[in-house]
Every structure is written in C-alpha cells, then in structure tokens.
Amino acid sequence: MKDKGTTSTLAIQAAPDEGLTLPSVTPAIPKTRINEYAELKQLVKKDGLLEKQPMYYTTRIIIVAGLVALGVVILLTVNNFWLQLLNAVYLAFVFGQVGLLGHEAGHRQMFHTVWKHDLVSLIGGNLLIGMGYSWWLDKHNNHHSHPNQIDLDPDIEIPFLDFTGREDLQSMGKFNQFLVKYQAILFLPALMTVSLGLQTNTVRFLLNNKVKYRVLEAGLIIAHFLLYFGVLFYRFPWWQAALFIIIHQACTGLYLGSIFAPNHKGMPVLDTDTPMDFLRRQVLTARNIKSHPLTDFWYGGLNYQIEHHLFPAMPRNKLRAAQSIVRTFCQEHDISYHETGFLQSYKEI
C-alpha cells in the first residue's frame, strides 16, 4: 500500500483474521532515534544477558547427543517396523534439536572461541542432518540484516509462495500460479519439503561458491548421506527404508518449518528502499510466541524472536529475561511489540 507521506512503499500481508491489527510502520527516521538501540543494548548488557554460556550449552549438547544415540540404538536393534516408523518421527524431532544447536552455534552464543562454534555447526549440521554450515550462515546472515525486506531477505524469496501480495501471477507458470492461489491451504504440506530444500541448497552452494571449509564440508555431507542411506537400506527392505526416509524427512521439515514460519510470516513486508532504523526493522517485522515451558522447549528459544533479532548472540537461556526489558523499552518508545499464541500465529500466517 502507498504511504502518501513518504517516497517509499510498504507491502503488508493481508491478515486472514479481520480482528488482527498488524504493527504499523513509520519509515521516517528522526535523528533522536539513532542511539535508541545502543541504549537498549546497554540495559541488556548491564544485566549480563549477552555473556556466553559454555556450561549451559555443554549440557545441552550432551543431552541432544544422548537423544541422537537413543534413536540410533532403536534403529539398529528394534525389529518391529511400526516402532521404527515411530522412531522416524522421533528422529525428526531430534534432527530439529540438532538444527537448533547449529543455529545457536552459528550465532556464536555458546563459547568464547570461534573454532568450538564451527565444530558444533559442522558436526551437527553437515554430518548429522546434512545441512551445510556455510550455506546456512550466508543465508541466515542476509535474513538477519534484512528481515522481511523484498529482494534482500532470502526467507521470503520463495518461487511458489507470495509473502507480499504483489506477485504477478500472469508471469508465473500454471503450476506456480496454482500453488500461490492456494498457498494458505498448501503451506503446511509445503513445510514437509523444508529438509529436502536445506540439503539441495547446501550441495548447490558448495559447488558454486567460495567456501572456507569446502573440502571438509563436502566430505561431511557425503559421509552423512552414506551413513543415512547405507544404514537404512542395510537394515530394512528397500520399501521399508524408503517409507522411513519419507516419514523422517517430511516430519523433520514440518518441525523445522513450524519453528521458523511463525517468526516473520504474516508480519509487515518492507520494500527494498524503505528507510528504517535497525531497532524498528527488527521489532516490527518479527512475532513472538507467548512464553511457556513447552513453547520455550519446542521452539528452542526462537519464540522470543524479537529479542533474538535484536541480539542474535544472546544465549537461549537469557532470552526470557531480556523480554521484559525489551517489551518495556518498546512501550516507552511507542514501538509496536507483537506477541501472540501458538494457534493464533498460524491464523495470522
């Protein structure tokens, strides 16, 4: 929609629920706003919320490693195939937990040395779940720099989904036209392909870009697929292995997608040239899911998406404490702070 008071336009997704009021966005940047983020950061830093948490993350890594080991033991020892299909669902959850640790390592939340973060990301991402560390880091850094910004945020540049309401359907093929037309219905099924997308994009990135650990990453990815397919097809008849893979990959994608989709989808989408200070760009384009021990566990702390985007290096176990500071600060500075429940977030999407 066109804002008559500015030279830029701001695209905002239509909300399916007429009662929903999305945050308003004012592109103008008064000079008095320049130090607002620095002021907020100082408040957070004063409470020690940006300090690394090596003991907390060492404990979490051990727990997740135990979850992985349990799934592998079941895979290798249990002969009931119906239980193995349940194990496929369980391992999808475990892969999601590994991915969350990789996400936190990529943001340097855990330790005081870079190589330890790289090690966690390479083993967890490349070897265990088949997702490339360098590809994810490149994509995710662009997302954090330009959340929900057209042509700049890779998370909204998806060929068969329209997050802006501006796509020219006539320029698409008939199949993509169909997908966009019914994307509200197809959204959750589409999440089942997320895991496959992570893996194919990883291979493409390693082949076409200069990568710091190219040989190591490629070797770990190859090892992942050799172990993954090798164990499954050795352990089961081909059709059972194929069914296990389909269920496991679909559930992994659904879990990862359910974690990341509510963070920004359905929130304001900005034009490339929309002028906005860092603080408002991060707050106004993000959505928090109401805090509860279950949601904190399921989302791995990403239900505090506003705080995470403002302070990407903040450890998971400090986000809840930061929320009260950030929310109060936003209220005092007349910045819309959007938080909703789990089910309502999908209505908004």
N, C-alpha and C positions, 0 to 999 in steps of 0.2 A: 504494500500500500504506500501511497505517496505522502510524505510529510511536507506540507507546504512551507514549513519554517526552515527547511534545510535543502541542500542541493543533492542529498543522498536519499536513497530509498531503503526501507527496511521491510524485508519479507517476513511475515509471521504466519506460521501454520494455523489453519482454521482448527478450532477446538471442537471435537465431536460433542462435548457436553456444553450446552449453551450457558450453564451456570458457571463455567470456568472462566476466570479472568487471568490472562497471562500477564507477566510483568511488562510494564510499559518501558520503553527505551528512549532516552533523550540523547541524541547523538552529540550535542554541543558539549565541549569540554572546557569549563571555566578554569582559569589559572589556579583558583583556590583548591582545585581537586588534585593537583599534581602530587602533593605529599600525603594524601589520604591513605594510600596503600602502605607507604612507609610507616605511617602512624599505627595502622592496624598490625603490621608485621612486628613492630616494636612491642605492642601489647601481648602478642602471642609468644614472642621470643622471651619476654620477661618472665613468663610462666614456665619456661623450659620446654615448650611444646615442639620445638624444632630439633631437639637433641636426638642423635642416633640412639637406637635401641638394640644393641647387639645381643643381649641376653634374651630379650623377648623374642627376637627373630630366630635365634639359635633354637629356642624351644619350639617355635612354630615349625621350623624346618624339620626337626626331629619328629614331630607329630605327623606332619604330612608325609615324610619318608616312611613312617610306620603304616600310614594308610595305603600308600603305594605297595608296600611289601605285603600287606594283608590281601590286597586284590590279586597280586601275582601268585601268592600261595594258593588261593582259591582256584585261580585259573589253572594251575599246574596239578592240583591234587583232587579236585571235586569232579566226579564223573556224571553227575546229574546235569543234563544240558539246560533244563529250566532254571536251575540255580545259577548256571553260568550266564544265562540271559539277564538275571538279576544282578550278577556281578558286572555285566557290561554297563548297566545303569549306574552301579556303584562306582565303577572306574571312571565313568563320565564325570561324576561329581568330584572324584579325586583329581582328575586332569584339570578341572576348573580350579581347584585349590592350588595345584601346582602353578597354573597360569597366574593366579593372584600373587603368589610369591614372586614370580618372574616380573610381574608388573611393578611390585614394590622394590625389587632389586634394580630394575631399570630406572626408577626414580631416586635411587641412592638413599633409601630410607633406613637401611639396616645397619651397616657397618661404617667404620671410619676410613676404610681403604677401598679403592675402586676395584681392585682385582677380585675381591671377595664378592662384590655385586656381579661382576662379569661371570664369575664361576657359577653362582646360583642361576643366573639367566641362561647360560649356555647349557648347563646340565638339565635344569628344569624345562627350559623352552625347547631347545634344539633336540636334545637326546630323549627326554621323557614324553613330550607331547608333539614334537615335530613342527614347532613354530620357531622361525628364525629370529634370533635376538636382534640382529642389525636391522632387519626389515621392520620389526615391531617398533624399535627405538626411533627409526626415521619417521614412520607413520604417526606414532603417538606424540612425538615432539611437535610435529606440524599441527596435530589436533589441539594440543595444549596452547600453542601460540595463537591459533585462530579458531576457537570453538564456534561451531555453527556459522562459519563465515563462508559464503558461496565462493567456489573455486579455490579456496585455501584450506578448508578443513576436509581431509580425506574421508572422514567418517560420514559425511553427507554426500560425497561424490560416488554414489552407487548407481550404476546404469539403469536398473529396473525399478528403482524407488525414487519418488519425488518428495523431498522434505521441504520444498519451498512453495509449492503450489503454482510454480511458474513454468514448469516443463512444457515444451511444445510437443504435444502428443503426436501431431502430424509428422514430426521429424523422426519419430521412432518407428521401428519395425512393428508389425502387427502383434507379435508375441509380447514385446516390451510394453506396447500400448495396453494390452490385456492385463499385464502384471501391475502397471501403475493404476489402472482403473479400479482394480480390486485389491490394492495393496493393504488396505485395512484388514481384509479377511486373510490375505496370504502372508501377513507379516510374521506371525508366529511360526508357521511352517517354513518360511524362508530362513528363520534363525537356525533351523536344523542343518543348514549348509555352511554355517559360520566356520566350523572346524576345518572343513574342506577348503574354504577360502583362505584361511590362515596358512595352510600348508602349500597351496598352489602359489600364492603370492610370495611366500618365502623362497620357493625354488626360482621363480621369475626374478626376484630381487637379487639373489645370489649370482644368477647368470648374467645380469645386465648392469650391475652397479659395482663400484669400488667398495669393498668391504674390508674392515680391519682384520677380522679373523676368517677370511673367506674359506681357506682350506679346512680349518678346524670346524667351522660351522657346517660346511658341506659334509665333512666326514661324520659329524654327529647326526645330521639329518639322515644320511644314508644308513648309519647304524640304527637309528630309530625305526626306519621302515623295514630293515632286515629283521630286527628283533620282533617288531609288531606283527608283520605278516608271517614271518617264519614260525614263531611260537603258535600262532592261531591255526595256521594250516597244518602244522605238525600235530597239534593237539586234537583237532576236530576234523571230521569230513568237510570237504570243500563248501558244501551248502550251509553247514552249521557255522563254519568260520565266516562265511560271507554275511550270514544273518547277525552274528555277533558284531562284526565290523559296522554294519549299517546301524544297528541299535546304539552301539557305543559312540560312533561319530555323530549321529543325529542328536543324541542326548547331551553330548559334550557341547555341540553348537548351541543347543537350546539353553543349556545352563549358562554358558558364557554370554550368549545374547541377552538372556534375562537379567544378567548383572549389568551389562553396559547400555542396553537400549534405554532404560528409564532415565539415564543420566542427563541426556540432552534432547532426545527425540520429542517433538511436540512443544519445544521451547522456541523463543524467538530466533529466527534465522536472519543473519546480517548480510547486507550487500558487501562486496569486496571493499568498497571505498567508504563504508560507514565509519566516521570518526568516533572513537570511543576510548576512554581511558582503560587501563588494564583492569582495575578493580571492578568496574561495571561490566566490562566484557566477560569476565569470568563468572560473576554472580548472576547476571541477568539471563545468561544462556544455559544455566545449569539448574537441575532439580534435585532436591534432597528427598530421600525416602525416610519417613519417620523412624526415629531410633527405637530399637527394641533388641534384646539379646539375640533373638532369632534372625532379625534382618541384618544386624551387625555381622553375624556369623555367615549368613547366606551371601551377602554382598562383599564380604571381606573388607568392610570399611568404606566401600565406594558409595554406600547410601548417604555418606557425608560428602556428596560430590562438590558442593560449593566450596567447602573447606579444602578439599583435595585440589581443586583447580587453583585456588588462591595460594596454596602452599604444597606443591607436588612432592616436596622432600619430607613432608611431615609424616612420621611413622603412624601406622594404622591405629595403634593403641592410644594415640594422643588426639585423634580427630574429634572424639566426643567432647573432650574438654574444650577444644577450640571452638566448637559450635556455639556455645553460649556467648563467647567473646565476639565472634563474627556476626551473629544474629543481632546482638545489641548494637554493635557498631553500625550495621546496615540500617537499623531503625533510627538511630541518631542522625544518620546522614541521608535519610529518605531514599534508600536503595531497596527496591523490592527483593525480598528473600522468599523464594518459593520452596515449600516443603509440603509433601502430601503422603498419603498412604500407598501401600503396595498396589492394591487393586485400582485405586484412582489414577495412579501413574499410567496404567495401561489404557484407561479410558481417555486420558489426555493424549496419549500417543495416537 
